């Protein structure tokens, strides 16, 4: 079935001028034409989708989410049956898709069955790239050990299809990387530093040695060509990760000049997740965030913004990511406004959420821009987002969401 989208501005994801009087034609799952309306010979068989004067964009990509969770108070977590999280995840996936996010990279917690359910159409959701679970050191970010001596992991692990990620030393990290690959990891997630949400460390603490990180990268690259994404907030941990060959730095809160130079030399991506500490402070009381997380968020929030601006101005490749799950799913596009506040132009925030994010995920051959031959992941939004990038944070602004040529949401 052919579909023709018309009567809207076109932002194709490449960062060039907004195009007027253009149409996008979809046949099945793919885009077959994107260009001037007057140059397209309509057959009369096309189903017309009227953008009603809005803007046509590529489906957006969030490079850092956690689809199996939204932060909740400990007491509530303890009172929730294990399997309930899968039913909640269906809700999170739908909310993400309806926000205009058609693809995500899951940064831990989602197993192969969830991806299969989305791919087979059992539940609506964005296209998923899985890390399965994150590798972490004993006592580091991702170790659920609390000061009481009890263990309270953010998400359950050690169930079928979800290996525990705790490992120490070269041989253990090698084995754990292999376990994640066996479980279906399409990207390896590693915690190279401490973090905001963990009780027994700090964002500036360095985790894993350079040798351990190199082993993780080697296992991914040599066995399956799988890249590594590193939660890395402190400067030393960031530099260790980049030197080891990690593909993307997640968060990058305390990035310094040396780290930026290394990232530029190695072509390393930054996925800033500016929304994460903002959301921790906004929702702390409501969701029962630990006091340690609140305090650490207060400490890092301005530094995070400064580091992002410094990296952006230096020319580091930036892919949009949010850490959704720390905040509510479906609120992802607030990130674009925060990136704009950090110095990006509105168009640059869109490119970071489309073309660059697709490159970061290794999916740029089929996603990220609106052009002939690519998959028909397309959204239509009210108005012109370049005039008000914050408008995208309102889900009612997202009028149509198409994924693989199928309309998943329409407000028309």
DRENMAR-875491 format. One record per residue (C-alpha): residue number from 1; y, z, x; residue in one letter. Coordinates in pm, whole numbers, plus 50000, padded with zeros to 5 digits. Each point is the difference from the previous one (the first is absolute). Layout:
// residues N
<drenpa nr="NUM" v="Y" w="Z" u="X" rest="A"/>
...
// end
This chain:
// residues 412
<drenpa nr="1" v="50000" w="50000" u="50000" rest="X"/>
<drenpa nr="2" v="50341" w="49901" u="50132" rest="X"/>
<drenpa nr="3" v="50296" w="50234" u="49965" rest="X"/>
<drenpa nr="4" v="50360" w="49907" u="50074" rest="X"/>
<drenpa nr="5" v="50257" w="50272" u="50069" rest="X"/>
<drenpa nr="6" v="50358" w="49886" u="49947" rest="X"/>
<drenpa nr="7" v="50353" w="50111" u="49915" rest="X"/>
<drenpa nr="8" v="50040" w="50255" u="50275" rest="X"/>
<drenpa nr="9" v="50133" w="50042" u="50352" rest="X"/>
<drenpa nr="10" v="49731" w="49963" u="50265" rest="X"/>
<drenpa nr="11" v="49964" w="50236" u="50297" rest="X"/>
<drenpa nr="12" v="49700" w="49856" u="50182" rest="X"/>
<drenpa nr="13" v="49947" w="50283" u="50253" rest="X"/>
<drenpa nr="14" v="50111" w="49805" u="50307" rest="X"/>
<drenpa nr="15" v="50344" w="50158" u="50012" rest="X"/>
<drenpa nr="16" v="50198" w="49681" u="49941" rest="X"/>
<drenpa nr="17" v="50256" w="49921" u="49734" rest="X"/>
<drenpa nr="18" v="49924" w="50079" u="49639" rest="X"/>
<drenpa nr="19" v="49895" w="49679" u="49828" rest="X"/>
<drenpa nr="20" v="50135" w="49884" u="49665" rest="X"/>
<drenpa nr="21" v="49846" w="49751" u="49758" rest="X"/>
<drenpa nr="22" v="49659" w="50036" u="50163" rest="X"/>
<drenpa nr="23" v="49664" w="50039" u="49831" rest="X"/>
<drenpa nr="24" v="49667" w="50144" u="50107" rest="X"/>
<drenpa nr="25" v="49679" w="49839" u="49877" rest="X"/>
<drenpa nr="26" v="49669" w="50184" u="50002" rest="X"/>
<drenpa nr="27" v="49660" w="49840" u="49949" rest="X"/>
<drenpa nr="28" v="49720" w="50253" u="49974" rest="X"/>
<drenpa nr="29" v="50043" w="50258" u="50275" rest="X"/>
<drenpa nr="30" v="50233" w="49799" u="50224" rest="X"/>
<drenpa nr="31" v="50355" w="49873" u="50020" rest="X"/>
<drenpa nr="32" v="50001" w="49621" u="49989" rest="X"/>
<drenpa nr="33" v="50374" w="49939" u="50004" rest="X"/>
<drenpa nr="34" v="50317" w="50194" u="50079" rest="X"/>
<drenpa nr="35" v="50316" w="49795" u="50012" rest="X"/>
<drenpa nr="36" v="50280" w="49831" u="49808" rest="X"/>
<drenpa nr="37" v="49927" w="49963" u="49630" rest="X"/>
<drenpa nr="38" v="50127" w="49644" u="49997" rest="X"/>
<drenpa nr="39" v="49747" w="49902" u="50268" rest="X"/>
<drenpa nr="40" v="49699" w="50125" u="49803" rest="X"/>
<drenpa nr="41" v="49827" w="49754" u="49770" rest="X"/>
<drenpa nr="42" v="49886" w="50212" u="49708" rest="X"/>
<drenpa nr="43" v="49686" w="49884" u="49820" rest="X"/>
<drenpa nr="44" v="50065" w="50189" u="49678" rest="X"/>
<drenpa nr="45" v="49684" w="50202" u="50051" rest="X"/>
<drenpa nr="46" v="50180" w="50288" u="50169" rest="X"/>
<drenpa nr="47" v="50044" w="50334" u="49831" rest="X"/>
<drenpa nr="48" v="50369" w="50081" u="50039" rest="X"/>
<drenpa nr="49" v="50104" w="50344" u="50123" rest="X"/>
<drenpa nr="50" v="50371" w="50048" u="49945" rest="X"/>
<drenpa nr="51" v="50153" w="50235" u="50260" rest="X"/>
<drenpa nr="52" v="50296" w="50040" u="49763" rest="X"/>
<drenpa nr="53" v="50261" w="49986" u="50273" rest="X"/>
<drenpa nr="54" v="49831" w="50260" u="50218" rest="X"/>
<drenpa nr="55" v="49857" w="49963" u="50350" rest="X"/>
<drenpa nr="56" v="49659" w="49872" u="50111" rest="X"/>
<drenpa nr="57" v="49853" w="50171" u="50309" rest="X"/>
<drenpa nr="58" v="49667" w="50027" u="50181" rest="X"/>
<drenpa nr="59" v="49785" w="50293" u="49895" rest="X"/>
<drenpa nr="60" v="50111" w="50297" u="50206" rest="X"/>
<drenpa nr="61" v="49778" w="50174" u="50256" rest="X"/>
<drenpa nr="62" v="49987" w="50373" u="50077" rest="X"/>
<drenpa nr="63" v="49852" w="50046" u="50348" rest="X"/>
<drenpa nr="64" v="49932" w="50375" u="49968" rest="X"/>
<drenpa nr="65" v="49860" w="50161" u="49686" rest="X"/>
<drenpa nr="66" v="49735" w="50249" u="49893" rest="X"/>
<drenpa nr="67" v="49859" w="49866" u="49674" rest="X"/>
<drenpa nr="68" v="49755" w="50285" u="49939" rest="X"/>
<drenpa nr="69" v="50256" w="50280" u="49989" rest="X"/>
<drenpa nr="70" v="50327" w="50140" u="49878" rest="X"/>
<drenpa nr="71" v="50094" w="50333" u="50149" rest="X"/>
<drenpa nr="72" v="49917" w="50294" u="49771" rest="X"/>
<drenpa nr="73" v="49998" w="50380" u="50019" rest="X"/>
<drenpa nr="74" v="49698" w="50154" u="50171" rest="X"/>
<drenpa nr="75" v="49895" w="50193" u="49689" rest="X"/>
<drenpa nr="76" v="50001" w="49681" u="49795" rest="X"/>
<drenpa nr="77" v="49801" w="49818" u="50266" rest="X"/>
<drenpa nr="78" v="49736" w="50272" u="50006" rest="X"/>
<drenpa nr="79" v="49968" w="49980" u="49622" rest="X"/>
<drenpa nr="80" v="49951" w="49620" u="49994" rest="X"/>
<drenpa nr="81" v="49650" w="49847" u="49998" rest="X"/>
<drenpa nr="82" v="49929" w="49767" u="50291" rest="X"/>
<drenpa nr="83" v="49949" w="49679" u="49800" rest="X"/>
<drenpa nr="84" v="50328" w="50043" u="49809" rest="X"/>
<drenpa nr="85" v="50189" w="49860" u="50298" rest="X"/>
<drenpa nr="86" v="49851" w="49655" u="49937" rest="X"/>
<drenpa nr="87" v="50135" w="49991" u="49645" rest="X"/>
<drenpa nr="88" v="50340" w="50112" u="50125" rest="X"/>
<drenpa nr="89" v="49986" w="49733" u="50269" rest="X"/>
<drenpa nr="90" v="49966" w="49734" u="49728" rest="X"/>
<drenpa nr="91" v="50330" w="50125" u="49861" rest="X"/>
<drenpa nr="92" v="50162" w="49996" u="50347" rest="X"/>
<drenpa nr="93" v="49879" w="49646" u="50069" rest="X"/>
<drenpa nr="94" v="50140" w="49870" u="49673" rest="X"/>
<drenpa nr="95" v="50334" w="50177" u="50055" rest="X"/>
<drenpa nr="96" v="50026" w="49845" u="50348" rest="X"/>
<drenpa nr="97" v="49922" w="49651" u="49874" rest="X"/>
<drenpa nr="98" v="50248" w="50032" u="49714" rest="X"/>
<drenpa nr="99" v="50269" w="50103" u="50249" rest="X"/>
<drenpa nr="100" v="49971" w="49652" u="50155" rest="X"/>
<drenpa nr="101" v="49768" w="50096" u="50287" rest="X"/>
<drenpa nr="102" v="49717" w="49746" u="50004" rest="X"/>
<drenpa nr="103" v="49845" w="50101" u="50336" rest="X"/>
<drenpa nr="104" v="49965" w="50330" u="50186" rest="X"/>
<drenpa nr="105" v="49856" w="50139" u="50321" rest="X"/>
<drenpa nr="106" v="49830" w="50329" u="49919" rest="X"/>
<drenpa nr="107" v="50058" w="50252" u="50278" rest="X"/>
<drenpa nr="108" v="49704" w="50225" u="49916" rest="X"/>
<drenpa nr="109" v="49798" w="50123" u="49709" rest="X"/>
<drenpa nr="110" v="49898" w="49687" u="49809" rest="X"/>
<drenpa nr="111" v="49641" w="49885" u="50031" rest="X"/>
<drenpa nr="112" v="49833" w="49663" u="49964" rest="X"/>
<drenpa nr="113" v="49904" w="50056" u="49635" rest="X"/>
<drenpa nr="114" v="50362" w="50016" u="49890" rest="X"/>
<drenpa nr="115" v="50076" w="49669" u="50174" rest="X"/>
<drenpa nr="116" v="49695" w="49846" u="49837" rest="X"/>
<drenpa nr="117" v="50109" w="50122" u="49656" rest="X"/>
<drenpa nr="118" v="50342" w="49835" u="50044" rest="X"/>
<drenpa nr="119" v="49857" w="49678" u="50140" rest="X"/>
<drenpa nr="120" v="49748" w="49968" u="49716" rest="X"/>
<drenpa nr="121" v="50265" w="50067" u="49736" rest="X"/>
<drenpa nr="122" v="49865" w="50330" u="49872" rest="X"/>
<drenpa nr="123" v="50342" w="50158" u="50055" rest="X"/>
<drenpa nr="124" v="50344" w="49846" u="50063" rest="X"/>
<drenpa nr="125" v="50153" w="50066" u="50339" rest="X"/>
<drenpa nr="126" v="50148" w="49849" u="50312" rest="X"/>
<drenpa nr="127" v="49793" w="49824" u="50266" rest="X"/>
<drenpa nr="128" v="49869" w="50270" u="50236" rest="X"/>
<drenpa nr="129" v="49961" w="50019" u="50376" rest="X"/>
<drenpa nr="130" v="49798" w="50313" u="50080" rest="X"/>
<drenpa nr="131" v="49999" w="50243" u="50290" rest="X"/>
<drenpa nr="132" v="49739" w="50224" u="49825" rest="X"/>
<drenpa nr="133" v="50096" w="50326" u="50179" rest="X"/>
<drenpa nr="134" v="50228" w="50094" u="50287" rest="X"/>
<drenpa nr="135" v="49883" w="50116" u="50341" rest="X"/>
<drenpa nr="136" v="50148" w="50336" u="50098" rest="X"/>
<drenpa nr="137" v="49949" w="50271" u="50261" rest="X"/>
<drenpa nr="138" v="49879" w="50351" u="49929" rest="X"/>
<drenpa nr="139" v="50305" w="50198" u="49894" rest="X"/>
<drenpa nr="140" v="50216" w="49691" u="49961" rest="X"/>
<drenpa nr="141" v="50159" w="49807" u="49717" rest="X"/>
<drenpa nr="142" v="49716" w="49925" u="49759" rest="X"/>
<drenpa nr="143" v="49803" w="50315" u="50081" rest="X"/>
<drenpa nr="144" v="50014" w="50202" u="49678" rest="X"/>
<drenpa nr="145" v="49959" w="50332" u="50179" rest="X"/>
<drenpa nr="146" v="50261" w="50245" u="49867" rest="X"/>
<drenpa nr="147" v="50144" w="50316" u="50154" rest="X"/>
<drenpa nr="148" v="49774" w="50202" u="49770" rest="X"/>
<drenpa nr="149" v="49698" w="49850" u="50174" rest="X"/>
<drenpa nr="150" v="49901" w="49805" u="49690" rest="X"/>
<drenpa nr="151" v="49980" w="49621" u="50003" rest="X"/>
<drenpa nr="152" v="50198" w="49807" u="49739" rest="X"/>
<drenpa nr="153" v="49993" w="49628" u="50073" rest="X"/>
<drenpa nr="154" v="50258" w="49782" u="49824" rest="X"/>
<drenpa nr="155" v="49712" w="49785" u="49877" rest="X"/>
<drenpa nr="156" v="49627" w="50074" u="49995" rest="X"/>
<drenpa nr="157" v="49795" w="49834" u="50272" rest="X"/>
<drenpa nr="158" v="49641" w="50007" u="50118" rest="X"/>
<drenpa nr="159" v="49884" w="49847" u="49673" rest="X"/>
<drenpa nr="160" v="49813" w="49667" u="49993" rest="X"/>
<drenpa nr="161" v="50229" w="49724" u="50124" rest="X"/>
<drenpa nr="162" v="50264" w="50240" u="50137" rest="X"/>
<drenpa nr="163" v="49916" w="50132" u="50349" rest="X"/>
<drenpa nr="164" v="50186" w="50305" u="50126" rest="X"/>
<drenpa nr="165" v="50256" w="49886" u="50257" rest="X"/>
<drenpa nr="166" v="50013" w="50304" u="50230" rest="X"/>
<drenpa nr="167" v="49908" w="49914" u="50359" rest="X"/>
<drenpa nr="168" v="50076" w="50112" u="50357" rest="X"/>
<drenpa nr="169" v="49934" w="49821" u="50329" rest="X"/>
<drenpa nr="170" v="49929" w="49638" u="50083" rest="X"/>
<drenpa nr="171" v="49642" w="49984" u="49878" rest="X"/>
<drenpa nr="172" v="50075" w="50175" u="49670" rest="X"/>
<drenpa nr="173" v="50296" w="49773" u="49921" rest="X"/>
<drenpa nr="174" v="49789" w="49697" u="50083" rest="X"/>
<drenpa nr="175" v="49730" w="50114" u="49758" rest="X"/>
<drenpa nr="176" v="50249" w="50089" u="49725" rest="X"/>
<drenpa nr="177" v="50169" w="49662" u="50032" rest="X"/>
<drenpa nr="178" v="49661" w="49836" u="49959" rest="X"/>
<drenpa nr="179" v="49931" w="50215" u="49694" rest="X"/>
<drenpa nr="180" v="50326" w="49887" u="49838" rest="X"/>
<drenpa nr="181" v="49918" w="49637" u="50075" rest="X"/>
<drenpa nr="182" v="49653" w="50049" u="49853" rest="X"/>
<drenpa nr="183" v="50154" w="50147" u="49685" rest="X"/>
<drenpa nr="184" v="50216" w="49690" u="49955" rest="X"/>
<drenpa nr="185" v="50322" w="50071" u="50189" rest="X"/>
<drenpa nr="186" v="50217" w="49689" u="50033" rest="X"/>
<drenpa nr="187" v="50253" w="50191" u="50209" rest="X"/>
<drenpa nr="188" v="49944" w="50320" u="50200" rest="X"/>
<drenpa nr="189" v="50237" w="50289" u="49929" rest="X"/>
<drenpa nr="190" v="50059" w="50259" u="50271" rest="X"/>
<drenpa nr="191" v="50222" w="50308" u="50011" rest="X"/>
<drenpa nr="192" v="50170" w="49975" u="50339" rest="X"/>
<drenpa nr="193" v="50232" w="50296" u="49932" rest="X"/>
<drenpa nr="194" v="50040" w="50296" u="49771" rest="X"/>
<drenpa nr="195" v="50166" w="49961" u="49663" rest="X"/>
<drenpa nr="196" v="50216" w="50145" u="49727" rest="X"/>
<drenpa nr="197" v="49727" w="50093" u="49753" rest="X"/>
<drenpa nr="198" v="49753" w="50169" u="50236" rest="X"/>
<drenpa nr="199" v="50024" w="50375" u="50041" rest="X"/>
<drenpa nr="200" v="49883" w="50046" u="50360" rest="X"/>
<drenpa nr="201" v="50203" w="49743" u="50191" rest="X"/>
<drenpa nr="202" v="50347" w="49840" u="50022" rest="X"/>
<drenpa nr="203" v="50112" w="49634" u="49988" rest="X"/>
<drenpa nr="204" v="50086" w="50009" u="50371" rest="X"/>
<drenpa nr="205" v="49657" w="50126" u="50109" rest="X"/>
<drenpa nr="206" v="49794" w="49734" u="50180" rest="X"/>
<drenpa nr="207" v="49641" w="49938" u="49889" rest="X"/>
<drenpa nr="208" v="49727" w="49801" u="50176" rest="X"/>
<drenpa nr="209" v="50025" w="49904" u="50363" rest="X"/>
<drenpa nr="210" v="50095" w="49652" u="50112" rest="X"/>
<drenpa nr="211" v="49637" w="49941" u="50094" rest="X"/>
<drenpa nr="212" v="49879" w="50105" u="49655" rest="X"/>
<drenpa nr="213" v="50254" w="49772" u="49831" rest="X"/>
<drenpa nr="214" v="49901" w="49707" u="50223" rest="X"/>
<drenpa nr="215" v="49636" w="50056" u="49902" rest="X"/>
<drenpa nr="216" v="50089" w="49986" u="49630" rest="X"/>
<drenpa nr="217" v="50197" w="49679" u="50045" rest="X"/>
<drenpa nr="218" v="49721" w="49848" u="50208" rest="X"/>
<drenpa nr="219" v="49733" w="50079" u="49741" rest="X"/>
<drenpa nr="220" v="50201" w="49839" u="49723" rest="X"/>
<drenpa nr="221" v="50098" w="49692" u="50198" rest="X"/>
<drenpa nr="222" v="49671" w="49926" u="50172" rest="X"/>
<drenpa nr="223" v="49765" w="50076" u="49715" rest="X"/>
<drenpa nr="224" v="50174" w="49855" u="49696" rest="X"/>
<drenpa nr="225" v="50347" w="49892" u="50106" rest="X"/>
<drenpa nr="226" v="50138" w="50291" u="49801" rest="X"/>
<drenpa nr="227" v="50348" w="50129" u="50087" rest="X"/>
<drenpa nr="228" v="50113" w="50362" u="50022" rest="X"/>
<drenpa nr="229" v="50285" w="50169" u="49812" rest="X"/>
<drenpa nr="230" v="50126" w="50327" u="50147" rest="X"/>
<drenpa nr="231" v="50166" w="50287" u="49821" rest="X"/>
<drenpa nr="232" v="50244" w="50074" u="50284" rest="X"/>
<drenpa nr="233" v="50312" w="50211" u="49961" rest="X"/>
<drenpa nr="234" v="50069" w="50162" u="50340" rest="X"/>
<drenpa nr="235" v="50129" w="49778" u="50284" rest="X"/>
<drenpa nr="236" v="49713" w="50069" u="50241" rest="X"/>
<drenpa nr="237" v="49737" w="49926" u="49737" rest="X"/>
<drenpa nr="238" v="50180" w="49681" u="49900" rest="X"/>
<drenpa nr="239" v="50004" w="49881" u="50361" rest="X"/>
<drenpa nr="240" v="49635" w="50089" u="50056" rest="X"/>
<drenpa nr="241" v="49905" w="49802" u="49689" rest="X"/>
<drenpa nr="242" v="50200" w="49693" u="50101" rest="X"/>
<drenpa nr="243" v="49863" w="50009" u="50357" rest="X"/>
<drenpa nr="244" v="49648" w="50020" u="49856" rest="X"/>
<drenpa nr="245" v="50055" w="49679" u="49802" rest="X"/>
<drenpa nr="246" v="50052" w="50141" u="49652" rest="X"/>
<drenpa nr="247" v="50121" w="49733" u="49757" rest="X"/>
<drenpa nr="248" v="50245" w="50207" u="49791" rest="X"/>
<drenpa nr="249" v="50182" w="50331" u="50027" rest="X"/>
<drenpa nr="250" v="50020" w="50191" u="49674" rest="X"/>
<drenpa nr="251" v="50310" w="50216" u="49940" rest="X"/>
<drenpa nr="252" v="50143" w="49997" u="50358" rest="X"/>
<drenpa nr="253" v="50226" w="50298" u="49932" rest="X"/>
<drenpa nr="254" v="50086" w="50096" u="50360" rest="X"/>
<drenpa nr="255" v="49995" w="49651" u="50148" rest="X"/>
<drenpa nr="256" v="50199" w="49970" u="50324" rest="X"/>
<drenpa nr="257" v="50136" w="49715" u="50213" rest="X"/>
<drenpa nr="258" v="49690" w="49978" u="50217" rest="X"/>
<drenpa nr="259" v="49777" w="49983" u="49693" rest="X"/>
<drenpa nr="260" v="50216" w="49724" u="49853" rest="X"/>
<drenpa nr="261" v="49978" w="49797" u="50322" rest="X"/>
<drenpa nr="262" v="49622" w="50039" u="50002" rest="X"/>
<drenpa nr="263" v="49978" w="49890" u="49637" rest="X"/>
<drenpa nr="264" v="50211" w="49694" u="50070" rest="X"/>
<drenpa nr="265" v="49787" w="49908" u="50303" rest="X"/>
<drenpa nr="266" v="49676" w="50037" u="49805" rest="X"/>
<drenpa nr="267" v="50112" w="49859" u="49666" rest="X"/>
<drenpa nr="268" v="49918" w="50329" u="49829" rest="X"/>
<drenpa nr="269" v="50102" w="50041" u="49637" rest="X"/>
<drenpa nr="270" v="50186" w="50301" u="49860" rest="X"/>
<drenpa nr="271" v="49913" w="50115" u="49648" rest="X"/>
<drenpa nr="272" v="50276" w="50257" u="49946" rest="X"/>
<drenpa nr="273" v="49912" w="50169" u="49664" rest="X"/>
<drenpa nr="274" v="50353" w="50137" u="49962" rest="X"/>
<drenpa nr="275" v="49915" w="50109" u="49647" rest="X"/>
<drenpa nr="276" v="49736" w="50252" u="50108" rest="X"/>
<drenpa nr="277" v="50214" w="50294" u="50122" rest="X"/>
<drenpa nr="278" v="50258" w="49927" u="49729" rest="X"/>
<drenpa nr="279" v="49728" w="50033" u="49736" rest="X"/>
<drenpa nr="280" v="49861" w="50319" u="50154" rest="X"/>
<drenpa nr="281" v="50338" w="50168" u="49958" rest="X"/>
<drenpa nr="282" v="50053" w="49860" u="49650" rest="X"/>
<drenpa nr="283" v="49661" w="50102" u="49862" rest="X"/>
<drenpa nr="284" v="49913" w="50307" u="50207" rest="X"/>
<drenpa nr="285" v="50029" w="50254" u="49721" rest="X"/>
<drenpa nr="286" v="49847" w="49778" u="49733" rest="X"/>
<drenpa nr="287" v="49682" w="49913" u="50191" rest="X"/>
<drenpa nr="288" v="49960" w="50315" u="50206" rest="X"/>
<drenpa nr="289" v="50077" w="49860" u="50344" rest="X"/>
<drenpa nr="290" v="49933" w="50262" u="50270" rest="X"/>
<drenpa nr="291" v="50310" w="50165" u="50147" rest="X"/>
<drenpa nr="292" v="49907" w="49860" u="50343" rest="X"/>
<drenpa nr="293" v="50025" w="49645" u="49866" rest="X"/>
<drenpa nr="294" v="50336" w="50067" u="49839" rest="X"/>
<drenpa nr="295" v="50140" w="50150" u="50319" rest="X"/>
<drenpa nr="296" v="49872" w="49717" u="50218" rest="X"/>
<drenpa nr="297" v="50140" w="49740" u="49758" rest="X"/>
<drenpa nr="298" v="50343" w="50163" u="50023" rest="X"/>
<drenpa nr="299" v="49974" w="49991" u="50379" rest="X"/>
<drenpa nr="300" v="49907" w="49632" u="50026" rest="X"/>
<drenpa nr="301" v="50174" w="49816" u="49717" rest="X"/>
<drenpa nr="302" v="50320" w="49906" u="50184" rest="X"/>
<drenpa nr="303" v="49816" w="49931" u="50325" rest="X"/>
<drenpa nr="304" v="49766" w="49770" u="49808" rest="X"/>
<drenpa nr="305" v="50289" w="49794" u="49869" rest="X"/>
<drenpa nr="306" v="50165" w="49982" u="50344" rest="X"/>
<drenpa nr="307" v="49675" w="49888" u="50164" rest="X"/>
<drenpa nr="308" v="49950" w="49729" u="49738" rest="X"/>
<drenpa nr="309" v="50352" w="49868" u="50053" rest="X"/>
<drenpa nr="310" v="49956" w="50002" u="50378" rest="X"/>
<drenpa nr="311" v="49671" w="49809" u="49980" rest="X"/>
<drenpa nr="312" v="50138" w="49751" u="49748" rest="X"/>
<drenpa nr="313" v="50310" w="49925" u="50208" rest="X"/>
<drenpa nr="314" v="49783" w="49950" u="50309" rest="X"/>
<drenpa nr="315" v="49792" w="49736" u="49820" rest="X"/>
<drenpa nr="316" v="49672" w="50188" u="49943" rest="X"/>
<drenpa nr="317" v="49789" w="49830" u="49732" rest="X"/>
<drenpa nr="318" v="50021" w="50210" u="49685" rest="X"/>
<drenpa nr="319" v="49751" w="49987" u="49712" rest="X"/>
<drenpa nr="320" v="50071" w="50190" u="49681" rest="X"/>
<drenpa nr="321" v="49781" w="50302" u="49929" rest="X"/>
<drenpa nr="322" v="50053" w="50313" u="49794" rest="X"/>
<drenpa nr="323" v="49719" w="50256" u="50038" rest="X"/>
<drenpa nr="324" v="49957" w="49983" u="49622" rest="X"/>
<drenpa nr="325" v="49770" w="50281" u="49897" rest="X"/>
<drenpa nr="326" v="50231" w="50244" u="50171" rest="X"/>
<drenpa nr="327" v="50231" w="49892" u="49718" rest="X"/>
<drenpa nr="328" v="49913" w="49843" u="49664" rest="X"/>
<drenpa nr="329" v="49841" w="49658" u="50004" rest="X"/>
<drenpa nr="330" v="50220" w="49739" u="49838" rest="X"/>
<drenpa nr="331" v="50317" w="50138" u="50159" rest="X"/>
<drenpa nr="332" v="49937" w="49796" u="50317" rest="X"/>
<drenpa nr="333" v="50302" w="49772" u="49984" rest="X"/>
<drenpa nr="334" v="50242" w="50286" u="50060" rest="X"/>
<drenpa nr="335" v="49910" w="49931" u="50363" rest="X"/>
<drenpa nr="336" v="50207" w="49680" u="50002" rest="X"/>
<drenpa nr="337" v="50317" w="50189" u="49914" rest="X"/>
<drenpa nr="338" v="49932" w="50248" u="50279" rest="X"/>
<drenpa nr="339" v="49945" w="49718" u="50249" rest="X"/>
<drenpa nr="340" v="50330" w="49847" u="49889" rest="X"/>
<drenpa nr="341" v="50170" w="50336" u="50049" rest="X"/>
<drenpa nr="342" v="49856" w="49996" u="50352" rest="X"/>
<drenpa nr="343" v="50172" w="49672" u="50086" rest="X"/>
<drenpa nr="344" v="49787" w="49714" u="49865" rest="X"/>
<drenpa nr="345" v="50152" w="49737" u="49776" rest="X"/>
<drenpa nr="346" v="49843" w="49976" u="49652" rest="X"/>
<drenpa nr="347" v="49838" w="49670" u="50100" rest="X"/>
<drenpa nr="348" v="49852" w="50162" u="50312" rest="X"/>
<drenpa nr="349" v="49843" w="50276" u="49788" rest="X"/>
<drenpa nr="350" v="49837" w="49732" u="49785" rest="X"/>
<drenpa nr="351" v="49869" w="49813" u="50304" rest="X"/>
<drenpa nr="352" v="49862" w="50329" u="50136" rest="X"/>
<drenpa nr="353" v="49820" w="50044" u="49666" rest="X"/>
<drenpa nr="354" v="49861" w="49647" u="49986" rest="X"/>
<drenpa nr="355" v="49973" w="49773" u="50305" rest="X"/>
<drenpa nr="356" v="50002" w="50269" u="50272" rest="X"/>
<drenpa nr="357" v="49769" w="50230" u="49807" rest="X"/>
<drenpa nr="358" v="49755" w="49713" u="49950" rest="X"/>
<drenpa nr="359" v="50012" w="49932" u="50375" rest="X"/>
<drenpa nr="360" v="49936" w="50368" u="50070" rest="X"/>
<drenpa nr="361" v="49691" w="49993" u="49778" rest="X"/>
<drenpa nr="362" v="49883" w="49671" u="50151" rest="X"/>
<drenpa nr="363" v="50026" w="49832" u="49661" rest="X"/>
<drenpa nr="364" v="50298" w="49772" u="50070" rest="X"/>
<drenpa nr="365" v="49781" w="49690" u="49970" rest="X"/>
<drenpa nr="366" v="49963" w="50065" u="49627" rest="X"/>
<drenpa nr="367" v="50271" w="50247" u="49894" rest="X"/>
<drenpa nr="368" v="50357" w="50112" u="50063" rest="X"/>
<drenpa nr="369" v="50196" w="49685" u="49914" rest="X"/>
<drenpa nr="370" v="50023" w="49761" u="49709" rest="X"/>
<drenpa nr="371" v="49879" w="49668" u="50132" rest="X"/>
<drenpa nr="372" v="49742" w="49736" u="49925" rest="X"/>
<drenpa nr="373" v="49642" w="50103" u="50075" rest="X"/>
<drenpa nr="374" v="50053" w="50376" u="49992" rest="X"/>
<drenpa nr="375" v="49853" w="50235" u="49743" rest="X"/>
<drenpa nr="376" v="50210" w="50033" u="49687" rest="X"/>
<drenpa nr="377" v="50122" w="50357" u="50043" rest="X"/>
<drenpa nr="378" v="50341" w="49975" u="49834" rest="X"/>
<drenpa nr="379" v="50238" w="50234" u="49823" rest="X"/>
<drenpa nr="380" v="50301" w="49933" u="49779" rest="X"/>
<drenpa nr="381" v="50276" w="50260" u="49991" rest="X"/>
<drenpa nr="382" v="50316" w="50048" u="49796" rest="X"/>
<drenpa nr="383" v="50321" w="49884" u="50160" rest="X"/>
<drenpa nr="384" v="50049" w="49943" u="50372" rest="X"/>
<drenpa nr="385" v="49857" w="50283" u="50214" rest="X"/>
<drenpa nr="386" v="50222" w="49897" u="50291" rest="X"/>
<drenpa nr="387" v="50295" w="50127" u="49796" rest="X"/>
<drenpa nr="388" v="49832" w="50334" u="49927" rest="X"/>
<drenpa nr="389" v="49687" w="50067" u="50206" rest="X"/>
<drenpa nr="390" v="49962" w="50344" u="49840" rest="X"/>
<drenpa nr="391" v="49940" w="49830" u="49665" rest="X"/>
<drenpa nr="392" v="49644" w="49919" u="50112" rest="X"/>
<drenpa nr="393" v="49917" w="50372" u="49994" rest="X"/>
<drenpa nr="394" v="50018" w="49982" u="49618" rest="X"/>
<drenpa nr="395" v="49666" w="49861" u="49882" rest="X"/>
<drenpa nr="396" v="50167" w="49846" u="49695" rest="X"/>
<drenpa nr="397" v="50180" w="49767" u="50243" rest="X"/>
<drenpa nr="398" v="49659" w="49851" u="50087" rest="X"/>
<drenpa nr="399" v="49955" w="49760" u="49710" rest="X"/>
<drenpa nr="400" v="49689" w="49805" u="50102" rest="X"/>
<drenpa nr="401" v="49727" w="50075" u="50252" rest="X"/>
<drenpa nr="402" v="49755" w="49724" u="50087" rest="X"/>
<drenpa nr="403" v="49710" w="50054" u="50238" rest="X"/>
<drenpa nr="404" v="49762" w="49718" u="50095" rest="X"/>
<drenpa nr="405" v="50161" w="49787" u="49729" rest="X"/>
<drenpa nr="406" v="49924" w="50254" u="49726" rest="X"/>
<drenpa nr="407" v="50284" w="50173" u="49818" rest="X"/>
<drenpa nr="408" v="49935" w="50374" u="50033" rest="X"/>
<drenpa nr="409" v="50325" w="50117" u="49841" rest="X"/>
<drenpa nr="410" v="50263" w="49837" u="49781" rest="X"/>
<drenpa nr="411" v="50298" w="50152" u="49827" rest="X"/>
<drenpa nr="412" v="50108" w="49667" u="49847" rest="X"/>
// end
